[in-house]
Amino acid sequence: MIAKLFGTAVPIHDPRLDEAIDRFTAEINKTRAALLRVSNDADALADLAETIRERAKRIKPDHD
């Protein structure tokens, strides 16, 4: 038996193994896409923060 993949443990010669691997691969791809979206969101938020910081400096310059 191989390790459980999404609740289905199958022997190596079982044709359901391909199905389990396909489900596992699909989940990995969904996770990868979600991580990419989060990364893109984080980049966008960092850009927004920098824009706000720059505008705030123009409104109220530092008095160092």
Residue frames relative to the residue before (quaternion, step in Angstrom):
aa qw qx qy qz dx dy dz
M 1.0000 0.0000 0.0000 0.0000 0.00 0.00 0.00
I 0.3302 -0.7113 0.5844 0.2086 3.53 -1.11 0.70
A 0.6746 -0.4678 0.3604 0.4429 3.58 -1.24 0.25
K 0.5986 -0.5732 0.4174 0.3726 3.53 -1.18 0.57
L 0.0808 -0.7563 0.6480 0.0401 3.53 -0.99 0.91
F 0.8318 -0.1585 0.0540 0.5292 3.53 -0.43 1.25
G 0.7598 -0.4213 0.2035 0.4514 3.53 0.81 1.02
T 0.6882 0.4349 -0.2898 0.5032 3.61 1.20 0.05
A 0.0905 -0.7678 0.6331 0.0385 3.57 -0.56 1.17
V 0.0126 0.8166 -0.5747 0.0511 3.58 -0.71 1.05
P 0.4990 -0.6169 0.4984 0.3493 3.59 -1.11 0.59
I 0.6552 -0.5563 0.3414 0.3804 3.58 -1.13 0.61
H 0.7060 0.4516 -0.2756 0.4708 3.63 1.03 -0.61
D 0.5119 0.6568 -0.4117 0.3702 3.60 1.26 -0.08
P 0.4799 -0.6877 0.4592 0.2932 3.62 -0.83 0.92
R 0.5623 0.6025 -0.3926 0.4082 3.59 1.19 -0.34
L 0.4869 0.6684 -0.4325 0.3594 3.58 1.25 -0.28
D 0.6445 0.5153 -0.3263 0.4610 3.59 0.93 -0.87
E 0.6431 0.5175 -0.3165 0.4674 3.56 1.00 -0.83
A 0.6585 0.5015 -0.3084 0.4687 3.58 0.94 -0.85
I 0.6464 0.5048 -0.3160 0.4769 3.59 0.99 -0.81
D 0.6345 0.5259 -0.3286 0.4615 3.60 1.00 -0.79
R 0.6512 0.4975 -0.3164 0.4778 3.60 0.97 -0.83
F 0.6403 0.5268 -0.3146 0.4620 3.56 0.98 -0.88
T 0.6587 0.5040 -0.2979 0.4726 3.58 0.95 -0.92
A 0.6398 0.5199 -0.3253 0.4632 3.59 0.96 -0.81
E 0.6532 0.5020 -0.3141 0.4720 3.59 0.97 -0.81
I 0.6263 0.5245 -0.3351 0.4695 3.58 1.01 -0.78
N 0.6705 0.4983 -0.3015 0.4597 3.58 0.91 -0.89
K 0.6328 0.5102 -0.3330 0.4779 3.60 1.03 -0.73
T 0.6502 0.5114 -0.3122 0.4672 3.57 0.99 -0.84
R 0.6313 0.5296 -0.3254 0.4638 3.58 0.98 -0.84
A 0.6646 0.4985 -0.3009 0.4683 3.60 0.92 -0.90
A 0.6465 0.5123 -0.3191 0.4667 3.59 0.99 -0.80
L 0.6505 0.5076 -0.3157 0.4684 3.59 0.97 -0.81
L 0.6316 0.5223 -0.3296 0.4686 3.58 1.02 -0.74
R 0.6399 0.5114 -0.3260 0.4719 3.61 0.98 -0.81
V 0.6507 0.5047 -0.3180 0.4697 3.59 0.94 -0.86
S 0.6442 0.5187 -0.3178 0.4637 3.57 0.96 -0.84
N 0.6588 0.4974 -0.3034 0.4759 3.57 0.95 -0.87
D 0.6328 0.5192 -0.3266 0.4727 3.59 1.02 -0.78
A 0.6472 0.5143 -0.3174 0.4646 3.58 0.96 -0.84
D 0.6381 0.5149 -0.3240 0.4720 3.59 0.99 -0.80
A 0.6585 0.5068 -0.3068 0.4641 3.58 0.94 -0.89
L 0.6553 0.5010 -0.3122 0.4713 3.59 0.98 -0.79
A 0.6319 0.5175 -0.3327 0.4714 3.59 1.02 -0.73
D 0.6405 0.5102 -0.3193 0.4770 3.59 1.00 -0.79
L 0.6449 0.5153 -0.3151 0.4683 3.57 0.98 -0.84
A 0.6440 0.5185 -0.3216 0.4616 3.59 0.94 -0.86
E 0.6522 0.5055 -0.3153 0.4687 3.59 0.97 -0.81
T 0.6346 0.5223 -0.3244 0.4683 3.59 0.99 -0.80
I 0.6541 0.5002 -0.3073 0.4769 3.58 0.93 -0.88
R 0.6387 0.5296 -0.3212 0.4566 3.58 0.96 -0.87
E 0.6671 0.5009 -0.2985 0.4638 3.60 0.91 -0.91
R 0.6702 0.4883 -0.3024 0.4701 3.58 0.93 -0.85
A 0.6320 0.5285 -0.3316 0.4596 3.57 1.03 -0.76
K 0.6307 0.5287 -0.3329 0.4603 3.61 1.03 -0.73
R 0.6536 0.5057 -0.3194 0.4637 3.59 1.02 -0.74
I 0.6593 0.4944 -0.3042 0.4779 3.56 1.08 -0.73
K 0.7979 0.0344 0.0304 0.6010 3.57 0.91 -0.96
P 0.2046 -0.8099 0.5367 0.1189 3.61 -0.01 1.24
D 0.5886 -0.5610 0.4482 0.3714 3.54 -1.27 0.51
H 0.2383 -0.7567 0.5929 0.1382 3.57 -1.12 0.70
D 0.1561 0.8221 -0.5286 0.1427 3.59 0.73 1.06
